[in-house]
Amino acid sequence: MSASPRHLFVGAGTAVAVVVSLAGCTQKGDDKGGVGAIQVVSKDDSCSVSKKDFPAGHLKLNVENRGSKVTEVYVLYPDDRIVSERENIGPGTKAVITAEIKAGAYEIACKPGMKGDGIRQKVTATGGTAAKRSPQMDAAVGAYRQFVQAQADATLPKAKAFTDAVRAGDVEAAKKAYAGSRIGWERTEPVAESFGDIDPKVDVREDGLEAGQDPAKDWTGWHRLEKALWHDKKIGDREKQLADLLDKDLADWVKRVGRAEITPTSMANGAKELLDEVAKNKVTGEEERYSHTDLVDFKANVEGAEKSFELLKPVALKNEPALVTQLDKQFAAMNTLLDKYRSDKTSYVFTSYEKVGKEQRKELSDSVNALAEPLSKLAAAVVK
């Protein structure tokens, strides 16, 4: 799970300053709408934006982290909903963020050390030229919207099976229903996180709470119940109340999914975000630290990323066929590796992550990195 909206709309990171390249792209647009690349320089204590007004359309940020901490960079709506993000930008490394934006007010957020609200700069997308979309792009967006809604709709009954068991005080039944109730959420997590306020209600870990929040009062959602089931090994009145609240918050999420801002670039960036989630929380075992069901989340994240890729493949194939070939290969390798940890290819019963050794975790991490690198180029390939 990512950080709360006040943690920067959906994630975390180091200070990033957005600086427009001096190599002629400060005024020049591209043939698909939008300004040329804006250069981003990150430091631990600053986030400066050299150009705070630019045309709407396709926005490209070239990010360089010159700080000493891992960073995440976000483009946010004024209400903290996410337009685009890039996580896990290490010190001395670079990344590219490609996003489709409409005219209006935004913030570029930089987060040193992946804690707190980060450092923000207000920016404005002016009239400009609308980002152009082909019929294939529109088809991909439409199909992905249907996929996300279907995943959200399917989550409610599975979550209710879990919360019903909690309300009944049946620890073992709740344990059995827990991992399966999270699959739809994990497949579509970037869209869920884009709303800003839902993720911290249903998917936050105890150490992801805001400064000053009291875990006894303010920690809600799946992971709070996970701790009760596996660590405390008991269900009390508070847990039953939290089960009711989880049902309510997930129902709110399902209603909102249809209003989510979805573009070809947000689909591509979301696929990369899912791999970042795997690298940051699943491979490390931090996400499901009590239940050790990390591999279920891992698989669902990969499936969500692969769905975006498959829908965008016709567009990317025209522009970057070699990239598509590489992604096909790496997704296949990733899925083959995950299949080693379950009894059959249709089952979501995976090996408990506490039984996955250090070398096996490294193998999983290496496979994630091998997939994440080319996946980070998908957004640019789609709008090329």
Sine and cosine of phi, psi and omega as CSV:
sin_phi,cos_phi,sin_psi,cos_psi,sin_omega,cos_omega
0.00,0.00,0.48,-0.87,0.02,-1.00
-1.00,-0.10,0.07,-1.00,-0.04,-1.00
-0.96,0.29,0.16,-0.99,-0.04,-1.00
-0.95,0.30,0.17,-0.99,-0.06,-1.00
-0.87,0.49,-0.60,0.80,0.02,-1.00
-0.95,0.31,-0.19,0.98,0.12,-0.99
-0.99,0.13,0.25,0.97,-0.05,-1.00
0.99,-0.14,0.90,0.43,0.15,-0.99
0.80,0.59,-0.31,0.95,0.09,-1.00
0.13,-0.99,0.26,0.97,-0.02,-1.00
-0.23,-0.97,-0.51,-0.86,-0.02,-1.00
-0.48,-0.88,0.15,-0.99,0.04,-1.00
0.18,-0.98,-0.14,-0.99,-0.02,-1.00
-0.98,-0.21,0.18,-0.98,-0.03,-1.00
-0.88,0.48,0.70,-0.71,0.02,-1.00
-0.70,-0.71,0.76,-0.65,0.05,-1.00
-0.94,-0.34,0.77,-0.64,-0.01,-1.00
-1.00,-0.06,0.87,-0.49,-0.06,-1.00
-0.80,-0.59,0.78,-0.63,-0.01,-1.00
-0.96,0.28,0.71,-0.70,0.03,-1.00
-0.87,0.49,0.63,-0.78,0.02,-1.00
-1.00,0.04,0.01,1.00,-0.08,-1.00
-1.00,0.04,0.73,0.69,0.14,-0.99
1.00,0.10,0.10,1.00,-0.06,-1.00
-0.97,-0.26,0.18,0.98,0.02,-1.00
-0.95,0.32,-0.51,0.86,-0.03,-1.00
-0.89,-0.46,-0.42,0.91,-0.10,-1.00
-0.96,0.27,0.76,-0.65,0.09,-1.00
-1.00,-0.05,-0.11,-0.99,0.09,-1.00
-0.86,-0.50,0.14,-0.99,-0.12,-0.99
-0.97,0.22,0.02,1.00,0.04,-1.00
-0.93,-0.37,0.19,0.98,-0.01,-1.00
1.00,-0.07,0.60,-0.80,0.06,-1.00
0.98,-0.22,0.18,-0.98,-0.03,-1.00
-1.00,0.03,0.27,-0.96,0.11,-0.99
-0.93,0.38,-0.03,-1.00,-0.12,-0.99
-0.86,0.50,0.69,-0.72,0.12,-0.99
-0.98,-0.22,0.80,-0.60,-0.03,-1.00
-0.99,0.11,0.67,-0.74,-0.04,-1.00
-0.88,-0.48,0.82,-0.57,0.03,-1.00
-0.89,-0.46,0.84,-0.55,-0.08,-1.00
-0.97,-0.24,0.69,-0.72,0.14,-0.99
-0.71,-0.70,0.27,-0.96,-0.09,-1.00
-0.94,0.35,-0.40,0.92,-0.12,-0.99
-0.82,-0.58,0.26,0.96,-0.02,-1.00
-0.49,-0.87,0.41,-0.91,0.10,-1.00
-0.54,-0.84,1.00,-0.06,-0.07,-1.00
-0.93,-0.36,0.60,-0.80,-0.01,-1.00
-0.87,-0.48,0.90,-0.44,-0.09,-1.00
-0.97,0.25,-0.40,0.92,0.03,-1.00
-0.77,-0.64,0.93,-0.36,-0.08,-1.00
-0.99,-0.17,0.01,1.00,0.09,-1.00
-0.74,-0.67,0.77,-0.63,0.00,-1.00
-0.44,-0.90,0.37,-0.93,-0.04,-1.00
-0.92,0.39,0.55,-0.84,0.12,-0.99
-0.92,0.40,0.29,-0.96,-0.02,-1.00
0.76,-0.65,-0.70,-0.72,0.04,-1.00
-1.00,-0.04,0.88,-0.48,0.00,-1.00
-0.98,-0.20,0.77,-0.64,0.04,-1.00
-0.86,-0.51,0.85,-0.53,0.06,-1.00
-0.94,-0.35,0.86,-0.51,0.13,-0.99
-1.00,-0.07,0.93,-0.36,-0.14,-0.99
-0.98,-0.19,0.72,-0.69,0.13,-0.99
-0.79,-0.61,0.83,-0.56,0.00,-1.00
-1.00,-0.06,0.96,-0.27,0.05,-1.00
-0.99,-0.17,0.17,0.99,0.04,-1.00
-1.00,0.04,-0.08,-1.00,-0.02,-1.00
-0.98,-0.22,-0.01,1.00,-0.06,-1.00
-0.85,-0.53,0.42,-0.91,0.10,-0.99
-0.89,0.46,0.65,-0.76,-0.05,-1.00
-0.83,-0.57,0.34,-0.94,0.18,-0.98
-0.76,-0.65,0.58,-0.81,-0.05,-1.00
-0.82,-0.57,0.68,-0.73,-0.07,-1.00
-0.76,-0.65,0.58,-0.82,0.24,-0.97
-0.94,-0.34,0.85,-0.53,-0.16,-0.99
-0.84,-0.54,0.53,-0.85,0.25,-0.97
-0.96,0.29,0.30,-0.95,-0.01,-1.00
-0.85,0.53,-0.45,0.89,-0.01,-1.00
-1.00,-0.05,0.27,0.96,0.07,-1.00
0.99,0.17,0.02,1.00,0.14,-0.99
-0.92,0.40,0.47,-0.88,-0.10,-0.99
-1.00,0.00,0.76,-0.65,0.19,-0.98
-1.00,0.00,-0.76,0.65,0.00,-1.00
-0.32,-0.95,0.35,-0.94,0.02,-1.00
-0.45,-0.89,0.29,-0.96,0.18,-0.98
-0.60,-0.80,0.84,-0.54,-0.04,-1.00
-0.98,-0.19,0.17,-0.99,0.17,-0.99
0.81,0.58,0.75,0.66,0.10,-1.00
-1.00,-0.08,0.96,-0.26,-0.10,-0.99
-0.96,0.27,0.33,-0.94,0.06,-1.00
-0.83,0.56,0.72,-0.69,0.03,-1.00
0.98,0.21,0.14,0.99,-0.02,-1.00
-0.91,-0.40,0.18,-0.98,-0.05,-1.00
-0.81,-0.59,0.35,-0.94,0.06,-1.00
-0.45,-0.89,0.29,-0.96,0.02,-1.00
-0.82,-0.57,0.73,-0.69,0.09,-1.00
-0.90,-0.44,0.82,-0.57,0.06,-1.00
-0.88,-0.47,0.81,-0.58,-0.06,-1.00
-0.63,-0.77,0.45,-0.89,0.10,-1.00
-0.98,-0.22,0.85,-0.52,-0.04,-1.00
-0.77,-0.63,0.53,-0.85,0.07,-1.00
-1.00,-0.08,0.22,-0.97,0.06,-1.00
-0.88,0.47,0.66,-0.75,0.01,-1.00
0.47,-0.88,-0.09,-1.00,-0.01,-1.00
-1.00,-0.04,0.62,-0.78,0.00,-1.00
-0.60,-0.80,0.11,-0.99,0.18,-0.98
-0.77,-0.64,0.61,-0.79,0.18,-0.98
-0.97,-0.25,0.84,-0.54,-0.12,-0.99
-0.91,-0.41,0.66,-0.75,0.02,-1.00
-0.82,-0.57,0.67,-0.74,-0.14,-0.99
-0.75,-0.66,1.00,-0.07,0.02,-1.00
-0.90,0.43,0.79,-0.61,0.09,-1.00
0.95,0.30,0.13,0.99,0.10,-1.00
0.88,0.47,0.55,0.83,0.06,-1.00
-0.69,-0.72,0.51,-0.86,0.08,-1.00
0.98,0.19,-0.17,-0.98,-0.05,-1.00
-0.98,0.17,-0.27,0.96,-0.02,-1.00
0.98,0.20,-0.12,-0.99,-0.02,-1.00
-0.94,-0.34,0.77,-0.64,-0.15,-0.99
-0.82,-0.57,0.50,-0.87,0.09,-1.00
-0.75,-0.66,0.71,-0.70,0.04,-1.00
-0.99,0.16,0.71,-0.70,0.04,-1.00
-0.72,-0.69,0.27,-0.96,-0.03,-1.00
-0.72,-0.70,0.76,-0.65,0.14,-0.99
-1.00,-0.09,0.88,-0.48,-0.04,-1.00
-1.00,0.04,-0.03,-1.00,-0.09,-1.00
-0.71,0.70,-0.89,0.47,0.07,-1.00
0.82,0.58,-0.41,-0.91,0.02,-1.00
-0.92,-0.40,0.77,-0.64,0.00,-1.00
-0.87,0.49,0.63,-0.78,0.04,-1.00
-0.88,0.47,0.76,-0.65,-0.04,-1.00
-0.99,0.11,0.61,-0.79,0.05,-1.00
-0.77,-0.64,0.66,-0.75,0.09,-1.00
-0.99,0.10,0.27,-0.96,0.09,-1.00
-0.83,0.55,-0.56,0.83,0.04,-1.00
-0.91,0.41,-0.62,0.79,0.05,-1.00
-0.90,0.44,-0.71,0.70,0.00,-1.00
-0.88,0.47,-0.62,0.79,0.02,-1.00
-0.91,0.42,-0.64,0.77,0.01,-1.00
-0.90,0.44,-0.70,0.72,0.01,-1.00
-0.89,0.45,-0.71,0.71,0.01,-1.00
-0.88,0.48,-0.69,0.72,-0.01,-1.00
-0.93,0.38,-0.61,0.80,0.01,-1.00
-0.93,0.35,-0.61,0.79,0.04,-1.00
-0.87,0.49,-0.66,0.75,0.05,-1.00
-0.90,0.43,-0.64,0.76,0.01,-1.00
-0.88,0.47,-0.73,0.68,-0.03,-1.00
-0.89,0.46,-0.69,0.72,0.01,-1.00
-0.89,0.45,-0.67,0.74,0.00,-1.00
-0.89,0.46,-0.65,0.76,0.03,-1.00
-0.91,0.42,-0.66,0.75,0.02,-1.00
-0.91,0.42,-0.72,0.70,-0.01,-1.00
-0.87,0.49,-0.64,0.77,-0.03,-1.00
-0.95,0.31,-0.37,0.93,-0.02,-1.00
-0.94,0.33,-0.59,0.81,-0.11,-0.99
-0.84,0.55,-0.78,0.63,0.00,-1.00
-0.91,0.41,-0.56,0.83,0.03,-1.00
-0.93,0.36,-0.63,0.77,0.05,-1.00
-0.92,0.39,-0.59,0.80,0.01,-1.00
-0.92,0.39,-0.58,0.81,0.07,-1.00
-0.87,0.49,-0.63,0.78,0.04,-1.00
-0.93,0.37,-0.77,0.63,-0.06,-1.00
-0.94,0.35,-0.52,0.85,0.09,-1.00
-0.87,0.49,-0.66,0.75,0.02,-1.00
-0.91,0.42,-0.62,0.79,0.04,-1.00
-0.90,0.43,-0.74,0.68,-0.01,-1.00
-0.88,0.47,-0.49,0.87,0.03,-1.00
-0.99,0.16,-0.13,0.99,-0.02,-1.00
0.97,0.26,0.30,0.95,-0.05,-1.00
-1.00,-0.07,1.00,-0.09,-0.07,-1.00
-0.87,0.49,-0.73,0.68,-0.07,-1.00
-0.92,0.40,-0.67,0.75,0.04,-1.00
-0.91,0.42,-0.62,0.78,0.02,-1.00
-0.91,0.42,-0.64,0.76,0.04,-1.00
-0.87,0.50,-0.68,0.73,-0.04,-1.00
-0.92,0.39,-0.53,0.85,-0.06,-1.00
-1.00,0.02,-0.25,0.97,-0.15,-0.99
-0.86,0.52,-0.87,0.50,-0.12,-0.99
-0.88,0.48,-0.67,0.74,-0.01,-1.00
-0.90,0.43,-0.47,0.88,-0.01,-1.00
-0.95,0.33,-0.23,0.97,-0.10,-1.00
-0.98,-0.20,-0.13,0.99,-0.15,-0.99
-0.88,0.48,-0.75,0.66,-0.02,-1.00
-0.88,0.47,-0.63,0.77,0.06,-1.00
-0.88,0.48,-0.75,0.67,-0.05,-1.00
-0.91,0.40,-0.51,0.86,0.03,-1.00
-0.94,0.35,-0.46,0.89,-0.11,-0.99
-0.83,-0.56,0.42,0.91,-0.15,-0.99
-0.82,0.57,-0.66,0.75,0.00,-1.00
-0.86,0.51,-0.60,0.80,0.04,-1.00
-0.93,0.37,-0.68,0.73,0.03,-1.00
-0.87,0.49,-0.68,0.73,-0.03,-1.00
-0.93,0.36,-0.43,0.90,-0.07,-1.00
-0.90,0.44,-0.34,0.94,0.02,-1.00
-0.97,0.24,-0.28,0.96,0.11,-0.99
1.00,0.05,-0.78,0.62,-0.14,-0.99
-0.99,-0.14,-0.22,0.98,-0.07,-1.00
-0.99,0.16,-0.71,0.71,-0.04,-1.00
-0.80,0.59,-0.75,0.66,0.00,-1.00
-0.92,0.39,-0.28,0.96,0.06,-1.00
-0.99,0.13,-0.59,0.81,-0.16,-0.99
-0.93,-0.37,-0.32,0.95,-0.18,-0.98
-0.72,-0.69,0.22,0.97,-0.05,-1.00
-0.99,0.17,0.59,-0.81,0.14,-0.99
-1.00,0.03,0.32,-0.95,-0.04,-1.00
-0.85,0.53,-0.64,0.77,-0.01,-1.00
-0.99,0.16,0.06,1.00,0.08,-1.00
-0.98,-0.19,0.03,1.00,0.03,-1.00
-0.92,0.39,0.43,-0.91,0.04,-1.00
-0.92,0.38,0.46,-0.89,0.09,-1.00
-0.84,0.54,0.75,-0.67,0.01,-1.00
1.00,-0.06,-0.24,0.97,0.04,-1.00
-0.97,0.24,0.58,-0.81,-0.01,-1.00
-0.99,-0.16,0.90,-0.44,-0.01,-1.00
-0.81,0.58,-0.56,0.83,-0.02,-1.00
-0.91,0.41,-0.47,0.88,-0.05,-1.00
-0.94,-0.33,-0.60,0.80,-0.20,-0.98
-0.97,-0.23,-0.19,0.98,-0.01,-1.00
-1.00,0.06,0.87,-0.49,-0.02,-1.00
-0.75,-0.67,0.11,-0.99,0.14,-0.99
0.99,-0.15,-0.15,-0.99,-0.08,-1.00
-0.82,0.57,-0.75,0.66,-0.15,-0.99
-0.95,0.30,-0.46,0.89,0.12,-0.99
-0.91,0.42,-0.65,0.76,0.03,-1.00
-0.95,0.31,-0.57,0.82,0.08,-1.00
-0.83,0.55,-0.72,0.70,0.00,-1.00
-0.89,0.46,-0.66,0.75,0.01,-1.00
-0.88,0.48,-0.65,0.76,-0.08,-1.00
-0.96,0.28,-0.72,0.69,-0.12,-0.99
-0.99,-0.11,-0.55,0.84,-0.03,-1.00
-1.00,-0.02,-0.80,0.60,-0.02,-1.00
-0.99,0.14,-0.41,0.91,0.04,-1.00
0.86,0.51,0.58,0.81,0.03,-1.00
-0.38,-0.93,0.39,-0.92,0.03,-1.00
-0.84,-0.54,0.85,-0.52,0.03,-1.00
-0.92,-0.40,-0.17,-0.99,-0.01,-1.00
-0.88,0.47,-0.62,0.79,0.00,-1.00
-0.88,0.47,-0.67,0.74,-0.01,-1.00
-0.90,0.43,-0.61,0.80,0.03,-1.00
-0.91,0.40,-0.61,0.79,0.08,-1.00
-0.91,0.42,-0.64,0.77,0.01,-1.00
-0.93,0.38,-0.51,0.86,0.08,-1.00
-0.89,0.45,-0.69,0.72,0.05,-1.00
-0.88,0.48,-0.67,0.74,-0.03,-1.00
-0.92,0.39,-0.62,0.79,0.04,-1.00
-0.88,0.47,-0.69,0.72,0.06,-1.00
-0.85,0.53,-0.70,0.71,-0.03,-1.00
-0.90,0.44,-0.71,0.70,-0.04,-1.00
-0.93,0.36,-0.60,0.80,0.03,-1.00
-0.94,0.35,-0.59,0.81,0.07,-1.00
-0.90,0.44,-0.61,0.79,0.06,-1.00
-0.89,0.45,-0.69,0.73,0.04,-1.00
-0.86,0.51,-0.71,0.70,-0.03,-1.00
-0.88,0.48,-0.64,0.77,0.01,-1.00
-0.92,0.39,-0.54,0.84,-0.09,-1.00
-1.00,0.09,-0.34,0.94,-0.10,-0.99
-0.81,0.59,-0.64,0.77,-0.03,-1.00
-0.90,0.43,-0.32,0.95,0.00,-1.00
-0.99,-0.15,0.09,1.00,-0.05,-1.00
-0.91,0.41,0.60,-0.80,0.11,-0.99
-0.98,0.21,0.91,-0.42,-0.01,-1.00
-0.79,-0.61,0.79,-0.62,0.05,-1.00
-0.74,-0.68,0.23,-0.97,0.07,-1.00
-0.84,0.55,-0.64,0.77,-0.01,-1.00
-0.95,0.31,-0.57,0.82,0.03,-1.00
-0.93,0.38,-0.53,0.85,0.08,-1.00
-0.90,0.44,-0.73,0.68,0.00,-1.00
-0.91,0.41,-0.70,0.71,0.02,-1.00
-0.91,0.42,-0.58,0.81,0.03,-1.00
-0.90,0.44,-0.59,0.81,0.06,-1.00
-0.88,0.48,-0.68,0.73,0.04,-1.00
-0.92,0.40,-0.62,0.78,0.02,-1.00
-0.87,0.49,-0.61,0.79,0.03,-1.00
-0.90,0.44,-0.61,0.79,0.06,-1.00
-0.93,0.36,-0.58,0.81,0.09,-1.00
-0.88,0.47,-0.64,0.77,0.05,-1.00
-0.87,0.50,-0.68,0.73,0.02,-1.00
-0.88,0.48,-0.74,0.67,-0.06,-1.00
-0.91,0.42,-0.62,0.78,-0.11,-0.99
-0.99,0.14,-0.61,0.79,-0.16,-0.99
-0.85,-0.52,-0.53,0.85,-0.08,-1.00
-1.00,0.09,-0.75,0.66,-0.02,-1.00
-0.88,0.48,-0.55,0.83,-0.02,-1.00
-0.98,0.21,-0.30,0.95,-0.05,-1.00
0.99,0.13,0.17,0.99,-0.04,-1.00
-0.98,0.20,-0.51,0.86,-0.11,-0.99
-0.90,0.44,-0.78,0.62,-0.06,-1.00
-0.92,-0.39,0.87,0.50,-0.15,-0.99
-0.93,0.37,-0.31,0.95,0.02,-1.00
-0.98,-0.20,-0.68,0.73,-0.05,-1.00
-1.00,0.08,-0.41,0.91,-0.04,-1.00
0.86,0.51,0.54,0.84,0.05,-1.00
-1.00,-0.10,0.48,0.87,-0.09,-1.00
-0.84,0.54,-0.57,0.82,-0.07,-1.00
-0.94,0.35,-0.41,0.91,0.10,-0.99
-0.92,0.39,-0.74,0.67,0.06,-1.00
-0.87,0.49,-0.68,0.73,0.00,-1.00
-0.81,0.58,-0.79,0.61,-0.03,-1.00
-0.89,0.46,-0.67,0.74,-0.01,-1.00
-0.91,0.42,-0.64,0.76,0.08,-1.00
-0.86,0.50,-0.71,0.71,0.00,-1.00
-0.90,0.44,-0.66,0.76,0.02,-1.00
-0.89,0.46,-0.65,0.76,0.03,-1.00
-0.90,0.43,-0.67,0.74,0.03,-1.00
-0.90,0.43,-0.66,0.75,-0.03,-1.00
-0.92,0.39,-0.55,0.84,0.03,-1.00
-0.90,0.45,-0.71,0.70,0.05,-1.00
-0.86,0.51,-0.71,0.70,-0.01,-1.00
-0.88,0.48,-0.72,0.69,-0.03,-1.00
-0.88,0.48,-0.63,0.78,0.00,-1.00
-0.95,0.32,-0.52,0.85,0.01,-1.00
-1.00,0.02,-0.13,0.99,-0.10,-1.00
-0.84,0.55,-0.68,0.73,0.00,-1.00
-0.85,0.53,-0.59,0.81,0.02,-1.00
-0.96,0.28,-0.74,0.67,-0.03,-1.00
-0.90,0.44,-0.52,0.85,-0.03,-1.00
-0.90,0.44,-0.55,0.84,0.03,-1.00
-0.93,0.36,-0.63,0.77,-0.14,-0.99
-1.00,-0.03,-0.62,0.79,-0.07,-1.00
-0.63,-0.78,0.95,0.32,-0.04,-1.00
-0.87,0.50,-0.55,0.83,0.00,-1.00
-0.91,0.41,-0.60,0.80,0.03,-1.00
-0.91,0.42,-0.66,0.75,0.02,-1.00
-0.88,0.47,-0.68,0.73,0.03,-1.00
-0.87,0.49,-0.69,0.72,0.00,-1.00
-0.90,0.43,-0.66,0.75,0.00,-1.00
-0.93,0.37,-0.64,0.77,0.08,-1.00
-0.83,0.56,-0.70,0.71,-0.02,-1.00
-0.91,0.42,-0.71,0.70,-0.07,-1.00
-0.96,0.30,-0.59,0.81,0.08,-1.00
-0.90,0.44,-0.67,0.74,0.02,-1.00
-0.88,0.47,-0.68,0.73,0.00,-1.00
-0.91,0.43,-0.65,0.76,-0.01,-1.00
-0.90,0.43,-0.70,0.71,-0.01,-1.00
-0.92,0.39,-0.61,0.79,0.05,-1.00
-0.89,0.45,-0.66,0.75,0.00,-1.00
-0.91,0.42,-0.69,0.72,0.00,-1.00
-0.91,0.41,-0.52,0.85,0.01,-1.00
-0.89,0.46,-0.36,0.93,0.03,-1.00
-0.91,0.41,-0.32,0.95,-0.11,-0.99
-0.96,-0.29,0.26,0.97,0.09,-1.00
-0.64,-0.77,0.36,-0.93,-0.12,-0.99
-0.95,0.31,-0.54,0.84,0.05,-1.00
-0.49,-0.87,0.23,-0.97,-0.14,-0.99
-0.97,0.23,-0.10,1.00,0.03,-1.00
-0.96,-0.28,-0.22,0.98,-0.05,-1.00
-0.99,0.11,0.56,-0.83,0.14,-0.99
-0.96,-0.29,0.44,0.90,0.11,-0.99
-0.99,-0.11,0.97,-0.26,-0.04,-1.00
-0.95,-0.31,0.35,-0.94,0.10,-1.00
-0.83,0.55,0.68,-0.73,0.08,-1.00
-0.87,0.50,0.73,-0.68,-0.14,-0.99
-0.92,0.40,-0.37,0.93,0.05,-1.00
-0.92,0.38,-0.28,0.96,0.03,-1.00
-1.00,-0.08,-0.01,1.00,0.03,-1.00
-1.00,-0.01,0.90,-0.44,-0.12,-0.99
-0.96,0.28,0.11,-0.99,-0.05,-1.00
-0.86,0.51,-0.71,0.70,-0.01,-1.00
-0.93,0.37,-0.59,0.81,0.04,-1.00
-0.92,0.38,-0.62,0.78,0.03,-1.00
-0.91,0.41,-0.60,0.80,0.05,-1.00
-0.91,0.43,-0.65,0.76,0.04,-1.00
-0.88,0.48,-0.67,0.74,0.05,-1.00
-0.90,0.44,-0.68,0.73,0.01,-1.00
-0.89,0.46,-0.69,0.73,0.01,-1.00
-0.88,0.47,-0.63,0.78,0.01,-1.00
-0.93,0.37,-0.62,0.78,0.05,-1.00
-0.89,0.46,-0.71,0.70,-0.01,-1.00
-0.90,0.44,-0.62,0.79,0.00,-1.00
-0.91,0.41,-0.50,0.86,0.04,-1.00
-0.99,0.11,-0.63,0.78,-0.08,-1.00
-0.90,0.43,-0.58,0.81,-0.07,-1.00
-0.88,0.47,-0.81,0.59,0.03,-1.00
-0.94,0.35,-0.49,0.87,0.00,-1.00
-0.91,0.42,-0.47,0.88,0.03,-1.00
-0.92,0.40,-0.25,0.97,-0.02,-1.00
-0.99,-0.12,-0.03,1.00,-0.12,-0.99
-0.92,0.39,-0.67,0.74,-0.04,-1.00
-0.86,0.50,-0.71,0.71,0.00,-1.00
-0.90,0.43,-0.59,0.80,0.01,-1.00
-0.92,0.39,-0.54,0.84,-0.04,-1.00
-0.94,0.34,-0.58,0.81,-0.05,-1.00
-0.98,-0.21,0.12,0.99,-0.07,-1.00
-0.88,0.48,0.00,0.00,0.00,0.00
